[in-house]
Amino acid sequence: MNNPLNLTSSFFFIFTLIIFYAAYTFSTLQSKQTNLVFYVHDHFTGDHSTASTVAGKTGPASSILNFGTVAIVDDPVTEGPNIDSPLIGRAQGMYINSQLDGKGLYMVFSVIFTSGEFKGSSLEIQGSDIFTMKEREFGVVSGTGYFRFVKGYGIMETEFMDIATLRATLKLSVTLKHY
C-alpha cells in the first residue's frame, strides 16, 4: 500500500521543479523594442473615400465633426506622407465622436500590414484623438504575427487636414515592446 504522504510530497517536489523551470525560462526572454513611423490617409469625401459615417443624431448622413457620430474606416497606410508613397497596409476600424464640442474622437482600429517587413502582422490601436491638438498619444493594446504579446504607445500628429472636405493625413510614431 502506498503512503499518501509520499505521493503528496512527490507531487509537491515535481510541481516545484516545474515552477522553477518556468520562472527561469520566462525571465530570460528579452523583449524587443521596435519603433515605427507610418502615415494614415483618412478621406471622408471624394472619389476614393476611405471613411464613412454610419450613425449619428441625424442618421448615417451625420458629420464626423458632430458629437455622437460613428464612422468606419479602411484607410491606406503608407511609408511616407504622400498618398503615392509605398503602401504598407490598411487601418481598419472605427471612430466615435465622443466629445461634446465635437473636437474629439475615440478611435479603435487595426493596422494590418500587407507588405514590407511586417507583412501579415497587425497592431491594435485605441485611444483618444482630440484632433485640434498638435500631438495626441494613444495605446497599442495588442498585435499579431511579428507583434505577438506587444504593448506600446504612439504619438499621432496631423500632417495635413482639410476640414471642408474632411480629408486628413496622420503621422503615427509608434514605440513597441514585444518578444
OpenMM code with the backbone's topology and positions (N, CA, C; nanometers):
from openmm import Vec3, app, unit

residues = "MET ASN ASN PRO LEU ASN LEU THR SER SER PHE PHE PHE ILE PHE THR LEU ILE ILE PHE TYR ALA ALA TYR THR PHE SER THR LEU GLN SER LYS GLN THR ASN LEU VAL PHE TYR VAL HIS ASP HIS PHE THR GLY ASP HIS SER THR ALA SER THR VAL ALA GLY LYS THR GLY PRO ALA SER SER ILE LEU ASN PHE GLY THR VAL ALA ILE VAL ASP ASP PRO VAL THR GLU GLY PRO ASN ILE ASP SER PRO LEU ILE GLY ARG ALA GLN GLY MET TYR ILE ASN SER GLN LEU ASP GLY LYS GLY LEU TYR MET VAL PHE SER VAL ILE PHE THR SER GLY GLU PHE LYS GLY SER SER LEU GLU ILE GLN GLY SER ASP ILE PHE THR MET LYS GLU ARG GLU PHE GLY VAL VAL SER GLY THR GLY TYR PHE ARG PHE VAL LYS GLY TYR GLY ILE MET GLU THR GLU PHE MET ASP ILE ALA THR LEU ARG ALA THR LEU LYS LEU SER VAL THR LEU LYS HIS TYR".split()
positions = [
    Vec3(0.0830, -0.1169, 0.0000),
    Vec3(0.0000, 0.0000, 0.0000),
    Vec3(0.0885, 0.1247, 0.0000),
    Vec3(0.0513, 0.2218, -0.0858),
    Vec3(0.1277, 0.3466, -0.0946),
    Vec3(0.0942, 0.4380, 0.0220),
    Vec3(0.1937, 0.5049, 0.0672),
    Vec3(0.1746, 0.6021, 0.1729),
    Vec3(0.1283, 0.7337, 0.1093),
    Vec3(0.0095, 0.7874, 0.1466),
    Vec3(-0.0405, 0.9113, 0.0862),
    Vec3(0.0553, 1.0278, 0.1054),
    Vec3(0.1309, 1.0285, 0.2117),
    Vec3(0.2238, 1.1368, 0.2367),
    Vec3(0.3343, 1.1378, 0.1316),
    Vec3(0.3826, 1.0209, 0.0894),
    Vec3(0.4879, 1.0125, -0.0119),
    Vec3(0.4383, 1.0625, -0.1473),
    Vec3(0.3129, 1.0305, -0.1846),
    Vec3(0.2577, 1.0787, -0.3118),
    Vec3(0.2445, 1.2301, -0.3095),
    Vec3(0.2002, 1.2832, -0.1982),
    Vec3(0.1837, 1.4280, -0.1870),
    Vec3(0.3185, 1.4978, -0.1942),
    Vec3(0.4162, 1.4487, -0.1256),
    Vec3(0.5480, 1.5129, -0.1272),
    Vec3(0.6146, 1.4974, -0.2632),
    Vec3(0.5946, 1.3850, -0.3317),
    Vec3(0.6489, 1.3677, -0.4673),
    Vec3(0.5841, 1.4662, -0.5635),
    Vec3(0.4520, 1.4804, -0.5542),
    Vec3(0.3805, 1.5748, -0.6393),
    Vec3(0.4308, 1.7167, -0.6134),
    Vec3(0.4448, 1.7525, -0.4853),
    Vec3(0.4914, 1.8852, -0.4487),
    Vec3(0.6314, 1.9111, -0.5040),
    Vec3(0.7202, 1.8136, -0.4966),
    Vec3(0.8564, 1.8276, -0.5464),
    Vec3(0.8566, 1.8500, -0.6979),
    Vec3(0.7809, 1.7703, -0.7713),
    Vec3(0.7741, 1.7836, -0.9178),
    Vec3(0.7113, 1.9175, -0.9554),
    Vec3(0.6046, 1.9548, -0.8858),
    Vec3(0.5381, 2.0823, -0.9128),
    Vec3(0.6343, 2.1990, -0.8901),
    Vec3(0.7132, 2.1923, -0.7818),
    Vec3(0.8104, 2.2972, -0.7516),
    Vec3(0.9168, 2.3067, -0.8600),
    Vec3(0.9645, 2.1931, -0.9075),
    Vec3(1.0632, 2.1934, -1.0168),
    Vec3(1.0063, 2.2592, -1.1428),
    Vec3(0.8831, 2.2282, -1.1751),
    Vec3(0.8194, 2.2866, -1.2942),
    Vec3(0.8077, 2.4388, -1.2787),
    Vec3(0.7687, 2.4851, -1.1632),
    Vec3(0.7558, 2.6290, -1.1379),
    Vec3(0.8913, 2.6976, -1.1512),
    Vec3(0.9963, 2.6404, -1.0937),
    Vec3(1.1306, 2.6997, -1.1050),
    Vec3(1.1771, 2.7034, -1.2499),
    Vec3(1.1530, 2.5970, -1.3231),
    Vec3(1.1912, 2.5916, -1.4647),
    Vec3(1.1183, 2.7003, -1.5438),
    Vec3(0.9873, 2.7130, -1.5220),
    Vec3(0.9081, 2.8136, -1.5941),
    Vec3(0.9546, 2.9544, -1.5588),
    Vec3(0.9793, 2.9808, -1.4312),
    Vec3(1.0237, 3.1135, -1.3883),
    Vec3(1.1590, 3.1478, -1.4499),
    Vec3(1.2494, 3.0513, -1.4543),
    Vec3(1.3809, 3.0747, -1.5137),
    Vec3(1.3684, 3.0996, -1.6630),
    Vec3(1.2901, 3.0191, -1.7317),
    Vec3(1.2745, 3.0311, -1.8769),
    Vec3(1.2111, 3.1640, -1.9145),
    Vec3(1.1013, 3.2009, -1.8488),
    Vec3(1.0312, 3.3244, -1.8841),
    Vec3(1.1129, 3.4478, -1.8475),
    Vec3(1.1886, 3.4416, -1.7396),
    Vec3(1.2665, 3.5590, -1.7001),
    Vec3(1.3845, 3.5835, -1.7939),
    Vec3(1.4273, 3.4817, -1.8691),
    Vec3(1.5401, 3.5009, -1.9603),
    Vec3(1.4961, 3.5509, -2.0972),
    Vec3(1.3632, 3.5542, -2.1249),
    Vec3(1.3159, 3.6087, -2.2515),
    Vec3(1.3391, 3.7592, -2.2513),
    Vec3(1.4040, 3.8100, -2.3536),
    Vec3(1.4299, 3.9525, -2.3640),
    Vec3(1.3315, 4.0148, -2.4611),
    Vec3(1.2696, 4.1219, -2.4185),
    Vec3(1.1762, 4.1888, -2.5080),
    Vec3(1.2544, 4.2708, -2.6101),
    Vec3(1.1938, 4.2862, -2.7278),
    Vec3(1.2497, 4.3680, -2.8343),
    Vec3(1.1755, 4.5003, -2.8339),
    Vec3(1.2427, 4.6040, -2.8780),
    Vec3(1.1752, 4.7319, -2.8984),
    Vec3(1.1782, 4.7624, -3.0465),
    Vec3(1.0625, 4.7970, -3.0997),
    Vec3(1.0510, 4.8351, -3.2395),
    Vec3(0.9905, 4.9743, -3.2452),
    Vec3(1.0504, 5.0607, -3.3246),
    Vec3(0.9988, 5.1956, -3.3463),
    Vec3(0.9560, 5.2062, -3.4916),
    Vec3(0.8334, 5.2479, -3.5129),
    Vec3(0.7781, 5.2599, -3.6472),
    Vec3(0.7237, 5.4000, -3.6691),
    Vec3(0.7311, 5.4460, -3.7932),
    Vec3(0.6642, 5.5684, -3.8354),
    Vec3(0.5915, 5.5349, -3.9641),
    Vec3(0.4619, 5.5646, -3.9665),
    Vec3(0.3842, 5.5428, -4.0882),
    Vec3(0.2733, 5.6470, -4.0940),
    Vec3(0.2068, 5.6535, -4.2089),
    Vec3(0.1082, 5.7577, -4.2349),
    Vec3(-0.0254, 5.6954, -4.2726),
    Vec3(-0.1316, 5.7491, -4.2133),
    Vec3(-0.2673, 5.7033, -4.2396),
    Vec3(-0.3393, 5.8153, -4.3148),
    Vec3(-0.4028, 5.7787, -4.4261),
    Vec3(-0.4723, 5.8761, -4.5115),
    Vec3(-0.6228, 5.8557, -4.4957),
    Vec3(-0.6864, 5.9515, -4.4292),
    Vec3(-0.8268, 5.9434, -4.3915),
    Vec3(-0.9085, 6.0349, -4.4834),
    Vec3(-0.9937, 5.9778, -4.5687),
    Vec3(-1.0706, 6.0559, -4.6662),
    Vec3(-1.2186, 6.0259, -4.6516),
    Vec3(-1.2931, 6.1231, -4.5986),
    Vec3(-1.4377, 6.1075, -4.5844),
    Vec3(-1.5126, 6.1493, -4.7107),
    Vec3(-1.4454, 6.2164, -4.8032),
    Vec3(-1.5119, 6.2632, -4.9249),
    Vec3(-1.4259, 6.2319, -5.0465),
    Vec3(-1.4849, 6.2488, -5.1636),
    Vec3(-1.4119, 6.2315, -5.2881),
    Vec3(-1.4342, 6.0948, -5.3504),
    Vec3(-1.3767, 6.0783, -5.4694),
    Vec3(-1.3941, 5.9540, -5.5449),
    Vec3(-1.3361, 5.8327, -5.4724),
    Vec3(-1.2293, 5.8540, -5.4009),
    Vec3(-1.1631, 5.7420, -5.3336),
    Vec3(-1.1749, 5.7561, -5.1814),
    Vec3(-1.2963, 5.7808, -5.1324),
    Vec3(-1.3141, 5.7962, -4.9879),
    Vec3(-1.2870, 5.6629, -4.9185),
    Vec3(-1.2292, 5.6714, -4.7997),
    Vec3(-1.1902, 5.5520, -4.7246),
    Vec3(-1.2567, 5.5463, -4.5878),
    Vec3(-1.3450, 5.6443, -4.5609),
    Vec3(-1.4138, 5.6509, -4.4329),
    Vec3(-1.5581, 5.6928, -4.4575),
    Vec3(-1.6474, 5.6446, -4.3725),
    Vec3(-1.7889, 5.6747, -4.3911),
    Vec3(-1.8592, 5.6771, -4.2566),
    Vec3(-1.9459, 5.7765, -4.2380),
    Vec3(-2.0273, 5.7786, -4.1169),
    Vec3(-2.1400, 5.6763, -4.1324),
    Vec3(-2.1713, 5.6086, -4.0238),
    Vec3(-2.2751, 5.5046, -4.0277),
    Vec3(-2.3885, 5.5305, -3.9285),
    Vec3(-2.3685, 5.6225, -3.8350),
    Vec3(-2.4726, 5.6528, -3.7370),
    Vec3(-2.4438, 5.7868, -3.6721),
    Vec3(-2.5501, 5.8507, -3.6257),
    Vec3(-2.5370, 5.9774, -3.5565),
    Vec3(-2.6723, 6.0362, -3.5276),
    Vec3(-2.6756, 6.1594, -3.4748),
    Vec3(-2.8020, 6.2234, -3.4390),
    Vec3(-2.8958, 6.2370, -3.5589),
    Vec3(-2.8391, 6.2635, -3.6762),
    Vec3(-2.9228, 6.2786, -3.7960),
    Vec3(-2.9119, 6.1569, -3.8868),
    Vec3(-2.8757, 6.0436, -3.8295),
    Vec3(-2.8647, 5.9204, -3.9078),
    Vec3(-2.7277, 5.9060, -3.9717),
    Vec3(-2.7156, 5.8183, -4.0723),
    Vec3(-2.5865, 5.7922, -4.1348),
    Vec3(-2.5241, 5.9137, -4.2034),
    Vec3(-2.6047, 6.0158, -4.2352),
    Vec3(-2.5508, 6.1344, -4.3007),
    Vec3(-2.4869, 6.2323, -4.2021),
    Vec3(-2.4825, 6.1992, -4.0740),
    Vec3(-2.4221, 6.2868, -3.9734),
    Vec3(-2.2751, 6.3106, -4.0064),
    Vec3(-2.2271, 6.4272, -3.9682),
    Vec3(-2.0860, 6.4598, -3.9891),
    Vec3(-2.0036, 6.4025, -3.8749),
    Vec3(-1.8856, 6.3539, -3.9058),
    Vec3(-1.7953, 6.3029, -3.8026),
    Vec3(-1.7553, 6.4136, -3.7054),
    Vec3(-1.7789, 6.5386, -3.7426),
    Vec3(-1.7470, 6.6515, -3.6552),
    Vec3(-1.8556, 6.6787, -3.5519),
    Vec3(-1.9625, 6.5985, -3.5519),
    Vec3(-2.0720, 6.6153, -3.4553),
    Vec3(-2.0651, 6.5071, -3.3478),
    Vec3(-2.0887, 6.5492, -3.2239),
    Vec3(-2.0907, 6.4571, -3.1102),
    Vec3(-2.1877, 6.3419, -3.1365),
    Vec3(-2.1461, 6.2204, -3.1059),
    Vec3(-2.2308, 6.1028, -3.1174),
    Vec3(-2.2249, 6.0319, -3.2513),
    Vec3(-2.1458, 6.0815, -3.3434),
    Vec3(-2.1381, 6.0196, -3.4759),
    Vec3(-2.0383, 5.9051, -3.4748),
    Vec3(-2.0750, 5.7974, -3.5427),
    Vec3(-1.9900, 5.6792, -3.5555),
    Vec3(-1.9478, 5.6667, -3.7020),
    Vec3(-1.8200, 5.6416, -3.7247),
    Vec3(-1.7684, 5.6248, -3.8609),
    Vec3(-1.6835, 5.4992, -3.8671),
    Vec3(-1.6849, 5.4360, -3.9826),
    Vec3(-1.5969, 5.3219, -4.0068),
    Vec3(-1.4896, 5.3652, -4.1057),
    Vec3(-1.3720, 5.3042, -4.0951),
    Vec3(-1.2601, 5.3427, -4.1812),
    Vec3(-1.1898, 5.2188, -4.2369),
    Vec3(-1.1376, 5.2367, -4.3550),
    Vec3(-1.0483, 5.1396, -4.4197),
    Vec3(-0.9454, 5.2231, -4.4948),
    Vec3(-0.8562, 5.2852, -4.4186),
    Vec3(-0.7626, 5.3849, -4.4709),
    Vec3(-0.6315, 5.3225, -4.5171),
    Vec3(-0.5736, 5.3748, -4.6267),
    Vec3(-0.4408, 5.3284, -4.6664),
    Vec3(-0.3350, 5.3745, -4.5656),
    Vec3(-0.2370, 5.2893, -4.5436),
    Vec3(-0.1226, 5.3203, -4.4577),
    Vec3(0.0007, 5.3170, -4.5469),
    Vec3(0.0771, 5.4260, -4.5469),
    Vec3(0.1933, 5.4371, -4.6351),
    Vec3(0.3203, 5.4646, -4.5565),
    Vec3(0.4340, 5.4441, -4.6242),
    Vec3(0.5648, 5.4715, -4.5629),
    Vec3(0.5890, 5.6198, -4.5436),
    Vec3(0.5401, 5.7005, -4.6365),
    Vec3(0.5636, 5.8446, -4.6316),
    Vec3(0.4340, 5.9224, -4.6301),
    Vec3(0.4425, 6.0556, -4.6179),
    Vec3(0.3230, 6.1385, -4.6059),
    Vec3(0.2427, 6.1529, -4.7356),
    Vec3(0.3037, 6.1250, -4.8485),
    Vec3(0.2345, 6.1376, -4.9760),
    Vec3(0.1515, 6.0125, -5.0020),
    Vec3(0.0299, 6.0289, -5.0513),
    Vec3(-0.0576, 5.9147, -5.0788),
    Vec3(0.0041, 5.8204, -5.1821),
    Vec3(0.0979, 5.8715, -5.2615),
    Vec3(0.1645, 5.7886, -5.3627),
    Vec3(0.2868, 5.7151, -5.3089),
    Vec3(0.3239, 5.7364, -5.1804),
    Vec3(0.4358, 5.6592, -5.1250),
    Vec3(0.3957, 5.5129, -5.1131),
    Vec3(0.4945, 5.4249, -5.0980),
    Vec3(0.4636, 5.2809, -5.0932),
    Vec3(0.3582, 5.2464, -4.9878),
    Vec3(0.2575, 5.1717, -5.0310),
    Vec3(0.1509, 5.1240, -4.9437),
    Vec3(0.2039, 5.0072, -4.8612),
    Vec3(0.1912, 5.0165, -4.7284),
    Vec3(0.2388, 4.9075, -4.6420),
    Vec3(0.1248, 4.8386, -4.5681),
    Vec3(0.0035, 4.8951, -4.5750),
    Vec3(-0.1065, 4.8300, -4.5059),
    Vec3(-0.2339, 4.9104, -4.5096),
    Vec3(-0.3263, 4.8711, -4.4212),
    Vec3(-0.4573, 4.9355, -4.4090),
    Vec3(-0.4860, 4.9584, -4.2612),
    Vec3(-0.5536, 5.0689, -4.2316),
    Vec3(-0.6039, 5.0971, -4.0969),
    Vec3(-0.7539, 5.0760, -4.1021),
    Vec3(-0.8010, 4.9710, -4.0349),
    Vec3(-0.9430, 4.9336, -4.0425),
    Vec3(-1.0037, 4.9343, -3.9030),
    Vec3(-1.1151, 5.0064, -3.8896),
    Vec3(-1.1809, 5.0126, -3.7600),
    Vec3(-1.2859, 5.1201, -3.7571),
    Vec3(-1.2930, 5.1935, -3.6433),
    Vec3(-1.3949, 5.2967, -3.6326),
    Vec3(-1.3518, 5.4123, -3.5447),
    Vec3(-1.4194, 5.5245, -3.5695),
    Vec3(-1.4081, 5.6449, -3.4881),
    Vec3(-1.5460, 5.6741, -3.4312),
    Vec3(-1.5489, 5.7226, -3.3093),
    Vec3(-1.6730, 5.7684, -3.2480),
    Vec3(-1.6458, 5.9081, -3.1946),
    Vec3(-1.7238, 6.0052, -3.2401),
    Vec3(-1.7066, 6.1400, -3.1881),
    Vec3(-1.7650, 6.1417, -3.0478),
    Vec3(-1.6771, 6.1501, -2.9497),
    Vec3(-1.7171, 6.1323, -2.8103),
    Vec3(-1.6929, 6.2559, -2.7252),
    Vec3(-1.6743, 6.3707, -2.7899),
    Vec3(-1.6529, 6.4929, -2.7141),
    Vec3(-1.7680, 6.5883, -2.7440),
    Vec3(-1.8289, 6.6438, -2.6412),
    Vec3(-1.9496, 6.7258, -2.6579),
    Vec3(-1.9328, 6.8381, -2.7595),
    Vec3(-1.8144, 6.8994, -2.7648),
    Vec3(-1.7951, 7.0082, -2.8612),
    Vec3(-1.7580, 6.9576, -3.0003),
    Vec3(-1.7513, 6.8254, -3.0177),
    Vec3(-1.7256, 6.7666, -3.1490),
    Vec3(-1.5803, 6.7617, -3.1906),
    Vec3(-1.4871, 6.8008, -3.1044),
    Vec3(-1.3460, 6.8095, -3.1425),
    Vec3(-1.2617, 6.6906, -3.0974),
    Vec3(-1.3261, 6.5845, -3.0536),
    Vec3(-1.2501, 6.4689, -3.0062),
    Vec3(-1.3146, 6.3388, -3.0480),
    Vec3(-1.2322, 6.2470, -3.0930),
    Vec3(-1.2790, 6.1163, -3.1374),
    Vec3(-1.2225, 6.0083, -3.0458),
    Vec3(-1.2983, 5.9021, -3.0277),
    Vec3(-1.2453, 5.7797, -2.9701),
    Vec3(-1.2172, 5.6906, -3.0905),
    Vec3(-1.0973, 5.6376, -3.0990),
    Vec3(-1.0607, 5.5560, -3.2153),
    Vec3(-1.0224, 5.4168, -3.1696),
    Vec3(-1.0613, 5.3209, -3.2490),
    Vec3(-1.0208, 5.1826, -3.2273),
    Vec3(-1.0074, 5.1206, -3.3662),
    Vec3(-0.8844, 5.0818, -3.3993),
    Vec3(-0.8635, 5.0239, -3.5315),
    Vec3(-0.7416, 4.9325, -3.5331),
    Vec3(-0.7370, 4.8507, -3.6364),
    Vec3(-0.6239, 4.7606, -3.6599),
    Vec3(-0.5399, 4.8179, -3.7724),
    Vec3(-0.4100, 4.8187, -3.7536),
    Vec3(-0.3188, 4.8469, -3.8647),
    Vec3(-0.2733, 4.7101, -3.9140),
    Vec3(-0.3172, 4.6765, -4.0340),
    Vec3(-0.2878, 4.5456, -4.0921),
    Vec3(-0.1808, 4.5648, -4.1987),
    Vec3(-0.0635, 4.5074, -4.1746),
    Vec3(0.0482, 4.5235, -4.2672),
    Vec3(0.0319, 4.4250, -4.3835),
    Vec3(0.0294, 4.4796, -4.5061),
    Vec3(0.0067, 4.3975, -4.6258),
    Vec3(0.1316, 4.3835, -4.7113),
    Vec3(0.2372, 4.4561, -4.6779),
    Vec3(0.3639, 4.4416, -4.7500),
    Vec3(0.4773, 4.4882, -4.6598),
    Vec3(0.5979, 4.4609, -4.7033),
    Vec3(0.7143, 4.5020, -4.6265),
    Vec3(0.7547, 4.4011, -4.5214),
    Vec3(0.8410, 4.4442, -4.4329),
    Vec3(0.8999, 4.3585, -4.3298),
    Vec3(0.7967, 4.2938, -4.2373),
    Vec3(0.6857, 4.3617, -4.2132),
    Vec3(0.5865, 4.3132, -4.1166),
    Vec3(0.4614, 4.2570, -4.1837),
    Vec3(0.4708, 4.2216, -4.3113),
    Vec3(0.3569, 4.1696, -4.3875),
    Vec3(0.2928, 4.0521, -4.3114),
    Vec3(0.1596, 4.0571, -4.2992),
    Vec3(0.0867, 3.9523, -4.2294),
    Vec3(0.0693, 3.9778, -4.0805),
    Vec3(0.1301, 4.0825, -4.0288),
    Vec3(0.1185, 4.1173, -3.8873),
    Vec3(0.0199, 4.2324, -3.8717),
    Vec3(-0.0232, 4.2553, -3.7480),
    Vec3(-0.1133, 4.3677, -3.7237),
    Vec3(-0.0879, 4.4271, -3.5859),
    Vec3(-0.1339, 4.5505, -3.5692),
    Vec3(-0.1324, 4.6205, -3.4414),
    Vec3(-0.2737, 4.6655, -3.4098),
    Vec3(-0.3128, 4.6545, -3.2845),
    Vec3(-0.4443, 4.7003, -3.2400),
    Vec3(-0.4257, 4.8303, -3.1624),
    Vec3(-0.4866, 4.9356, -3.2136),
    Vec3(-0.4687, 5.0706, -3.1593),
    Vec3(-0.6004, 5.1204, -3.1024),
    Vec3(-0.5914, 5.1891, -2.9890),
    Vec3(-0.7114, 5.2505, -2.9339),
    Vec3(-0.6725, 5.3710, -2.8513),
    Vec3(-0.7636, 5.4676, -2.8473),
    Vec3(-0.7390, 5.5847, -2.7655),
    Vec3(-0.8150, 5.7055, -2.8133),
    Vec3(-0.7834, 5.8162, -2.7524),
    Vec3(-0.8492, 5.9421, -2.7816),
    Vec3(-0.7739, 6.0171, -2.8901),
    Vec3(-0.8476, 6.0812, -2.9781),
    Vec3(-0.7892, 6.1637, -3.0841),
    Vec3(-0.8565, 6.2994, -3.0796),
    Vec3(-0.8011, 6.3896, -2.9993),
    Vec3(-0.8512, 6.5273, -2.9947),
    Vec3(-0.7755, 6.6011, -3.1052),
    Vec3(-0.8363, 6.6010, -3.2236),
    Vec3(-0.7644, 6.6385, -3.3455),
    Vec3(-0.7249, 6.7857, -3.3520),
    Vec3(-0.7694, 6.8678, -3.2584),
    Vec3(-0.7250, 7.0073, -3.2551),
    Vec3(-0.5886, 7.0205, -3.1863),
    Vec3(-0.5422, 6.9155, -3.1207),
    Vec3(-0.4104, 6.9172, -3.0555),
    Vec3(-0.3024, 6.8807, -3.1569),
    Vec3(-0.1832, 6.9389, -3.1410),
    Vec3(-0.0727, 6.9076, -3.2321),
    Vec3(-0.0331, 6.7608, -3.2225),
    Vec3(-0.0146, 6.7115, -3.1010),
    Vec3(0.0232, 6.5713, -3.0788),
    Vec3(-0.0776, 6.5056, -2.9861),
    Vec3(-0.1135, 6.3809, -3.0188),
    Vec3(-0.2032, 6.3016, -2.9359),
    Vec3(-0.1390, 6.1665, -2.9108),
    Vec3(-0.1490, 6.1184, -2.7880),
    Vec3(-0.0917, 5.9882, -2.7531),
    Vec3(-0.2018, 5.8835, -2.7499),
    Vec3(-0.1698, 5.7627, -2.7959),
    Vec3(-0.2664, 5.6531, -2.7968),
    Vec3(-0.1961, 5.5258, -2.7536),
    Vec3(-0.2748, 5.4241, -2.7223),
    Vec3(-0.2198, 5.2964, -2.6787),
    Vec3(-0.2191, 5.1935, -2.7897),
    Vec3(-0.1152, 5.1119, -2.7894),
    Vec3(-0.1116, 4.9915, -2.8732),
    Vec3(-0.1384, 4.8777, -2.7760),
    Vec3(-0.2536, 4.8131, -2.7920),
    Vec3(-0.3012, 4.7204, -2.6899),
    Vec3(-0.2814, 4.5739, -2.7239),
    Vec3(-0.2481, 4.5438, -2.8496),
    Vec3(-0.2323, 4.4052, -2.8889),
    Vec3(-0.1686, 4.3995, -3.0270),
    Vec3(-0.1389, 4.2786, -3.0703),
    Vec3(-0.0839, 4.2614, -3.2036),
    Vec3(-0.0831, 4.1159, -3.2435),
    Vec3(-0.0522, 4.0926, -3.3706),
    Vec3(-0.0427, 3.9558, -3.4222),
    Vec3(0.0857, 3.9418, -3.5021),
    Vec3(0.1203, 3.8170, -3.5347),
    Vec3(0.2384, 3.7906, -3.6162),
    Vec3(0.3648, 3.8369, -3.5466),
    Vec3(0.4412, 3.9209, -3.6132),
    Vec3(0.5665, 3.9738, -3.5580),
    Vec3(0.5433, 4.0456, -3.4252),
    Vec3(0.4226, 4.0962, -3.4047),
    Vec3(0.3919, 4.1776, -3.2871),
    Vec3(0.3110, 4.1042, -3.1805),
    Vec3(0.3245, 3.9728, -3.1721),
    Vec3(0.2561, 3.8994, -3.0651),
    Vec3(0.3049, 3.9485, -2.9290),
    Vec3(0.2155, 3.9537, -2.8332),
    Vec3(0.2442, 3.9988, -2.6959),
    Vec3(0.2953, 4.1426, -2.6901),
    Vec3(0.2567, 4.2242, -2.7861),
    Vec3(0.3033, 4.3625, -2.7917),
    Vec3(0.2346, 4.4482, -2.6859),
    Vec3(0.3054, 4.5468, -2.6419),
    Vec3(0.2472, 4.6571, -2.5663),
    Vec3(0.3237, 4.7806, -2.6093),
    Vec3(0.2554, 4.8912, -2.6112),
    Vec3(0.3246, 5.0105, -2.6569),
    Vec3(0.2344, 5.1321, -2.6599),
    Vec3(0.2889, 5.2337, -2.7215),
    Vec3(0.2165, 5.3596, -2.7328),
    Vec3(0.2576, 5.4265, -2.8627),
    Vec3(0.1826, 5.5266, -2.8989),
    Vec3(0.2156, 5.6021, -3.0185),
    Vec3(0.1809, 5.7480, -3.0015),
    Vec3(0.2425, 5.8272, -3.0860),
    Vec3(0.2137, 5.9701, -3.0939),
    Vec3(0.1576, 5.9962, -3.2329),
    Vec3(0.0410, 6.0593, -3.2383),
    Vec3(-0.0218, 6.0927, -3.3649),
    Vec3(-0.0111, 6.2433, -3.3869),
    Vec3(0.0306, 6.2803, -3.5068),
    Vec3(0.0367, 6.4198, -3.5454),
    Vec3(-0.0404, 6.4369, -3.6755),
    Vec3(-0.1076, 6.5494, -3.6899),
    Vec3(-0.1775, 6.5780, -3.8144),
    Vec3(-0.0773, 6.6374, -3.9122),
    Vec3(-0.0510, 6.5646, -4.0178),
    Vec3(0.0408, 6.6083, -4.1223),
    Vec3(-0.0317, 6.7045, -4.2177),
    Vec3(-0.1585, 6.6733, -4.2455),
    Vec3(-0.2418, 6.7548, -4.3353),
    Vec3(-0.3872, 6.7376, -4.2925),
    Vec3(-0.4635, 6.8481, -4.2921),
    Vec3(-0.6067, 6.8376, -4.2640),
    Vec3(-0.6813, 6.9445, -4.3417),
    Vec3(-0.7877, 6.9035, -4.4082),
    Vec3(-0.8786, 6.9951, -4.4755),
    Vec3(-1.0166, 6.9680, -4.4170),
    Vec3(-1.0586, 7.0521, -4.3236),
    Vec3(-1.1871, 7.0338, -4.2562),
    Vec3(-1.3025, 7.0417, -4.3555),
    Vec3(-1.2914, 7.1297, -4.4556),
    Vec3(-1.4013, 7.1483, -4.5512),
    Vec3(-1.4328, 7.0193, -4.6274),
    Vec3(-1.3292, 6.9426, -4.6645),
    Vec3(-1.3508, 6.8189, -4.7405),
    Vec3(-1.3370, 6.6934, -4.6538),
    Vec3(-1.3072, 6.7133, -4.5261),
    Vec3(-1.2874, 6.6024, -4.4321),
    Vec3(-1.1838, 6.5024, -4.4846),
    Vec3(-1.0679, 6.5561, -4.5200),
    Vec3(-0.9558, 6.4730, -4.5647),
    Vec3(-0.8352, 6.5063, -4.4757),
    Vec3(-0.7644, 6.4016, -4.4325),
    Vec3(-0.6502, 6.4233, -4.3437),
    Vec3(-0.5436, 6.3180, -4.3685),
    Vec3(-0.4198, 6.3565, -4.3404),
    Vec3(-0.3076, 6.2634, -4.3377),
    Vec3(-0.2491, 6.2704, -4.1975),
    Vec3(-0.2394, 6.1552, -4.1330),
    Vec3(-0.1932, 6.1460, -3.9957),
    Vec3(-0.0606, 6.0722, -3.9892),
    Vec3(0.0329, 6.1277, -3.9154),
    Vec3(0.1628, 6.0636, -3.8938),
    Vec3(0.1557, 5.9909, -3.7591),
    Vec3(0.1827, 5.8601, -3.7600),
    Vec3(0.1836, 5.7817, -3.6373),
    Vec3(0.3263, 5.7346, -3.6105),
    Vec3(0.3802, 5.7747, -3.4966),
    Vec3(0.5115, 5.7299, -3.4490),
    Vec3(0.4854, 5.6347, -3.3335),
    Vec3(0.5214, 5.5076, -3.3515),
    Vec3(0.4834, 5.4021, -3.2576),
    Vec3(0.6082, 5.3407, -3.1942),
    Vec3(0.6043, 5.3206, -3.0634),
    Vec3(0.7097, 5.2512, -2.9897),
    Vec3(0.6482, 5.1261, -2.9275),
    Vec3(0.7083, 5.0117, -2.9581),
    Vec3(0.6523, 4.8821, -2.9194),
    Vec3(0.7536, 4.7980, -2.8440),
    Vec3(0.7067, 4.7267, -2.7435),
    Vec3(0.7846, 4.6224, -2.6744),
    Vec3(0.7154, 4.4909, -2.7020),
    Vec3(0.7928, 4.3928, -2.7481),
    Vec3(0.7358, 4.2608, -2.7814),
    Vec3(0.8449, 4.1564, -2.7748),
    Vec3(0.8054, 4.0308, -2.7888),
    Vec3(0.9008, 3.9189, -2.7815),
    Vec3(0.9201, 3.8568, -2.9166),
] * unit.nanometer
topology = app.Topology()
chain = topology.addChain("A")
for resn in residues:
    res = topology.addResidue(resn, chain)
    for name in ("N", "CA", "C"):
        topology.addAtom(name, app.Element.getBySymbol(name[0]), res)
